Amino acid sequence: MQVPSWKEIPKYPVICAIALVAVVLTLAWWAGANVSLLFENAEIRRGQLWRLATNIFLHLDIIHLAFNLYWLWVLGATVERVFGHLKTALLVLFLAIGSSSLDFAFAQGGVGLSGVGYGLFGLLYVLSRHDERLRDSLDRRTINLFIGWFFLCVFTTVTGIWKVANVAHAAGAVLGVLLGYAMVRPNRRALFAAGTAVLVVLGLAGSTFARPYVNRSRYGGYEEGKWGYDALLANRNQEAVRWLGEAARYQPRISEYWFNMGIAYQRLNNQSAAAAAYERAYELQPSNPDYARAAGKITRTN
């Protein structure tokens, strides 16, 4: 496997620009700058879809940043050399959105270029076997490294040692493989293209309107619940109802969401909705005296 020389940087403006933006934004984040508009969070479900792409620029620490930039350079420069600047830019954007949307749909979402890196790896894994221009783009050692790293990350996540966006890794790799086969198997191009499109559509649907129904991660709904509580404290009751309602769709057995929703509905003079929310909170935690009083109070006023 041939690693491009650093002297060749001017030949790969797209990959270098992505790396530069990642470094600048990551350092700004570490320095305390407000980069909240770049993270994946529940606002994606309110139309802020750019977060599915901008999250790739931020990294947690120097090892995370250096590792991802190295493989972006090695794999991305190879792709840019063969396919050109525009196609490389579109490919990176596609892999970013595809891997991030699926990760946010089914897990917590995260930061970093690793989903893109695995996408480039999956693409080159196929093309290195079927495209003469990329015949030596991957060697066995690199393949083993990526596969081994994937399973190591799954292990560290499951054991709680170190949480990694494993869905993004897997989604990126699968998307890259599908794109690769769509390029080298013209007789089945429509099939592989359709498979790629289905995955992306599932990711976009799952990260937006369908997320409360498909996401079963431990922290699903946490942001909505916190934002709903903050809105309740600020007396923004309509907003509180909206966020707490979504939080309860993720985690319908968390009694606090229902109780706080009841307060918001009561402030909005929607007594029937408040009664239902208080009753649900009481059903989930009947030993809580606040929930019992609230359910009883609403019952007497009806």
N, C-alpha and C positions, 0 to 999 in steps of 0.2 A: 504494500500500500504506500502510495507516494503522498507525502505531506507537503503542501505548497510552501514555498519559501516566503518569509515575511517581506522580502524584497518585491514580491509579486502583488503586494497590497493594491496598487493602483489598477490592477486588472480586474478586481472584484469589488466594485463600488457598492453593490447592493449588500453583500454580506458584511463588508466593512462598515457601512452605514448602520446596519442593524446592531452590530457589535458596539459601535460608538454610542448609539442611543441607549443601549442597555447599560453601558458603563456610566454614562452621565446621569441617567435617571436613578440608577441604583445608588450611586454615590450621593445624589441629592436626597434620596430617601434616608440613607444612613445618617446624613447630616441634619435631619429633622425637617426637611421640606415636606409640605403637604402634597402628597401624590395620591390622595384617596380616589381621585377620578380614574385612576388606572387599574385599580383592583377589581377582581371579580367579586360582586356582592349582589344582594337582592335587587338592586336598582336595574340589573339586566332585565328583570321581568317587567320593568316600567319603560323599556325602550332604549336603555343605554347599552346597546349591543357592542359598542366599540370596546368595552371592557374585556370582551372575549379575545381581543387581539392585543390590547395594550398591556395586559398582565404579563406577557412574555418578557417584557423589558426589565422587570424588577427581580432582584435576587436576594436571598436571605443573608448570605455571608460570602466571604471571599472565595471559599472552596466551591460553593455553588456557582458563583459567577465564573470563576476561572475554568471549571470543568465544562460548563455549557458553552463558553466562548471558544474553547479549544476545539470542541467537536463541531461547532457551527463553522469554524474556519476550515477544518479538515474536510467535512462533508459538503458544506455549503459552497465552498470555493470550487470543488469538483463539479457540482451541479451547475454553477454559474459559468464555468469554463465551457461546458458542453451545450447548455441550453440558452445562454445569454442572460442579460440583465433583467429584462421585463418578465420573462417567464419565471425566473428565479424569485423575483419579488412577489409575483402572484402565487407561486407555489408556497412560499413561506407564509403569506397571509392565509392561504387556504388551510395549511397544516395548523397554524396557530388557532384559527377559529374552530376548525374541526376537533382538534384535541382538547382545547379549552372548554368548548361547549359540552362535550360528552363528560368531561371531568366534573364540570359544575352541575350537570344534570344529575349525575349519580353519586357524586362525592361532595367534597367541600369546595373544590376549586382551589387554585394556588397561584404561584408565581414562577416565572423562569422559562427558559428556552428549551427545556428538556423534551416537551411534547413535539416541538419542531425538530429537535435533534433526532428523536426516534422516528419521526416521519421521514426525514432525509435518509436515515439508516435503512428503513424499510424499502424506500424507493431504490436506493443503490444496491440493496441485497438482491433485488430482482434484476435490475439493469446490468449489474456486474456479470450476470450469467447469460444475458441475452443481447446485450448491446456492445459491439466491439469497441466503441469509443470509451466505454467504462469497464472494460474487461478486468482491469486490475485495481478498481476503485475500492474494493474491500478485501481484506485478507481474513484468514481463519481466526487469527488472534483478535481482530476487531469484532468479528461476529460473536465470538465467545464472550468477549468483554461486555457487549451490549446485552446479550441474553443473560449472562451471569449477574450483571448489575440490576437488570429488571427484577429477577427473583430475589436478589438481596434486598432491594427496596421494598418488595412485598413483605418479606420477612420482618424487616425493621418496622414497617407500618403495623403489621398484625400484632407484633410483640410490644408495641408502644415505645420502642427505642428511638425511632426517628420517623416522623410522618412524611410520606412522599406522595405526590400526585400520580399514583400508579395507573389510574384510569387514563390520564393524559398520555402517559408513556405507551400504554397498550393501544389507545385510539390512534395516536400518531403513527405507530408502527403499522397498524392495519391499513390506515389510509394510504400510507406510503407504498405498501405492497400492492394494494388495489390499483393505485395510479400507475405503478410500474408495469403490472400485467396489462393494463389498458393500453400502454404504449407499445408493448412488445408482442401482444397477441391481437392483431387487427381483426381476426375472424371472431373474436369474443370481446371486442372492445366495448360494445354496447352493454354486455352483461357486467363487466367490471366497472364501467362508468356508472351503471345503475346502482351497483352495490355501494360505490363511493357516495353517490348522491343520497341514497337512503340513510347511510350513516350520518351524514352531515345534517340532513333534515331531522333525524331523530335527536341529534345533539342540540339543534336550535330549538326544537319543540320542547325537549326535556329541560333545557336551561331557561325557558321562558314560561309559557302558560301551564305546561304540564309538570313543572318541577315539584310542586307540593305533593303530587300524586306518585311520582317515580323516585324521588330522592328519599332514601331511608338511612342516610348517614346519621351518626350520633348527634351531630350539631345542626341537622336540618331544621330550619325555622328559627335558629337562635338569633340571627340578625333581625328578622321580622319581629320577634318577641321583644327584643331590646328596644328597637325603634318604636314599637307600639307603646311600651312602658314610658319611654322618654316623652312621647307625644302626649300621653295621659298626664304626666307631671306638668307639662306645659299647657294643659287644658286645650290641646288640639284634638278634640274628641273624635271628629270624623276620621282624621288620620290615624288615630289610635285604633279605632274599629277596623280600619282597613288592614293595618299591619298585624294586629293581634288575630284577626280572622285568618290571615294567611299562615301565621305561626301555628294556629290550632289545626290547620289542614296538615301541616308537617307532623306535628306532635299532638294528636288529639287527646292524649292522656296526661298532659301537663296542666294541672288545675289552675295554676297562676294565670295562664293565658285566658282562660274562660272567666275567671274572677275579674281580671282587669278589663276584659271586654264588657262584662256586665256593668262595671262602673262607667265606662265610656257611653254605653247605651243609655244608662240611667240619666247621665248628664244631658244627653240628646233627647230626653223625654220619650224614648222608645221603650216603654215599660215591658211590653211583651218580649222583646228581644233580650232586655236586661234580665228578666225573670228566667228565660231559658238558659242564658249564660251562667247566671248564679246557680241555677239548679244543677247544671252540668259540673260546675266546680265542686259543689257539695257532694254530688255522686262520686266524684273521683277522690275526694278527701273529706269524708263526713266528720272526721275528728277535729277539723279546723273550725273553731268557734266563729271566726269572721265569716266563713262561707255559710255556716248554719244560720247566723243572724241575717246575712244578706238574703238568703233564700227565703227565710221566714218573713222578712220585712216586705219583700216584693210580693210574696203570696198574699199578705194581708191587705196590700193596697190595690189588688186587682178586684 
